[in-house]
Amino acid sequence: MKVVSDSFNDMHKRRYFNDTMDIINYNRKTIRYTDIIFYFRTLKEIRLKYPFKELESLFDPLNIYPFYYFMPFLFISDLHDKGQYIERIRYVGIISTLIARRAILTDLFVDEQYEQLISRNMGDLKKEYLGYYLQIIDVEINNIASKIFIEPSSFYAFYNRRFNEYVNIMLMEKDVSPLIGMDEKAFKKYAVGKSILHLLVSDMVLYIIKKQELTHQFDNMMKSFIMYLTLQDDVLDIMEDIQKQQPSHFYPWISDGKIIESIDENVEKAVLLKFYLGGGIERCEDLINKYVEDIITAVKKINHPLKSWLKVIERMSLKTKDKLDSFKAVRDELHFFLSQQE
């Protein structure tokens, strides 16, 4: 499904949105045009409540991965009676994208990744106002939740449990060694903890369709999915993670289990050469295959139809393979270049 609108004034973001729709609707009609209209219209209504120029980017439908709005639709797409849930699932999607905005905004400011804020057209947001931005998002999450839950206490039972996990991880983040990736179990706890609020999405869906007994199984699936997404971020941010001393899938492998104290041009070249020529691409490929297999294994244990979700994972895997192929092309060029220097 392609979307054309005057509001899409950035060709890159429009292309990214259409790529997202290509993934979501891969071989299946999961999302309808009216679902997309609801997404844009609702975020516009929220934005108009706060007439400050800098907040326009915070509620721009294209500035934060649009995938998060559409994710809850995938969890009901294969139900025969899904029509009765659509209205509330749309609101879950709005909460999902607000959670994503909250988590990403916090992460970028805490890690001082201001260049990424600028790249998302969010450069006008100020770190000293982060608390206010988060308050605004929380107010809107509460407003939307009141439209989904007959008893708001049900939502807060989910929210408080997940939020406590999230806060505990964020408070300890500055004390976490960038080498935590050497311990697979500890690294998974850290990486999943930073994105744990996304499990609220499956919490809400299961509440709506009255299948809360599946919470543990969905948690396992979502945690594997979070690791899959974390890996994709890590492979694109190898140098940045080292500069910021951030834990990642690659830091301890790149550094042979040592802290890299400072980055200069020679260190940067050595890091990139090790990634491309020392097995980094193969490591990434192995981890991608592992996490995808973990997702599929988790889905098989869930007594709930998730064919549309698996189709999305399949499509994501194909796009990841394309990215890895581009890395392999660079690797081959490096091999050729070095062979000519001998």
C-alpha positions, 0 to 999 in steps of 0.5 A: 500500500502506497500513501501520498499526502501533502504532509509527507514533505520529506522524501526519505521519510515517505519512502521509509513509511512505504517500506514499512507498509510493504513489510506489514502487508507482506503477502497479506492485507493486514492494514486498511487505509482507514487504519492509516488515516486514524494514525495520522489524524490522532497524532495530529489531534494530539499535536494541536493540543500543544501549540509549540513549534518544537513539539510538532516533530515529537508527534510527527507520524513519520519521525519515529518508526511507524512500525510500532503503530501497526504492530498490535494489528499483527497480533489479531490479524488472523482472528476470524472475529477481529472486526470487533477489536479493531477500534480498540486495537487502533488505540493500542497502536497509538499507545504503542507509538507514544511508548516508542517516542518516549523510549527513543527520546529518553535514549537519545538524550541520555546517550547524548545522540544529538545528531540522531535527533537532528536526523529525525527533524527533532533538533529543536527539542531541548534536553533540559525540557525532557521531563516535560516532554515525557510528562506530555507523552504520559498524559496522552498515554493515559488519555488513550488508555481510558478509551480502551479499558473499562477499568483503568486499574487494569492498564496500570497493573500492566504499566506499573509492572513494565515501567518498574522494570524499565526504570530499574534498567535506566537507573543502572545504565551508567554503571553498566560495563560496555563489555556486558555483551560478553555475558549473553544472559546479562546482556539480554536482560539489559537490552530487553529492559531498555525496551520493556515498555514495548511488552505493554503492547502485547499486554493490552492486546491480550487483555482486549481479546481475553487471552491473558493466560498467553502473557508469558508466551508472548513475553518470550516472543517479544523479548526475542524480537527486541533482541533482533531489533537491537542487533540491527541497531548495533550493527549500524552504530558500532563506532558510535557505541564505542565512542559512547561506551555503550553495551552492544552485540559487537563492542566486546567482540571488536575490542577482544574483551577490553575497554577502548579508551579513546577513538582516533582515526587509526582505531576507527580503521582497525575497528572497521577492518575487523568488522568487515574482514575479521568475521563481523558480518558472519557474526551478525548473520549468525545472530540474526538467524538465531533471533529469528529462529527464537521468534519462530520457536516462541510463536509455535508455543503460543496457542493463537494464530500469528501467521501475519506476524511471522510473515512480517518477520520473514519480510524483515529477514529478507530486508536484513539479508539485503543489508548484509549483502551490501556489507559483503560487497564492501568486504569483497571490495576491501579484499580486492583492494588489499590484494592489489597492495601486495 
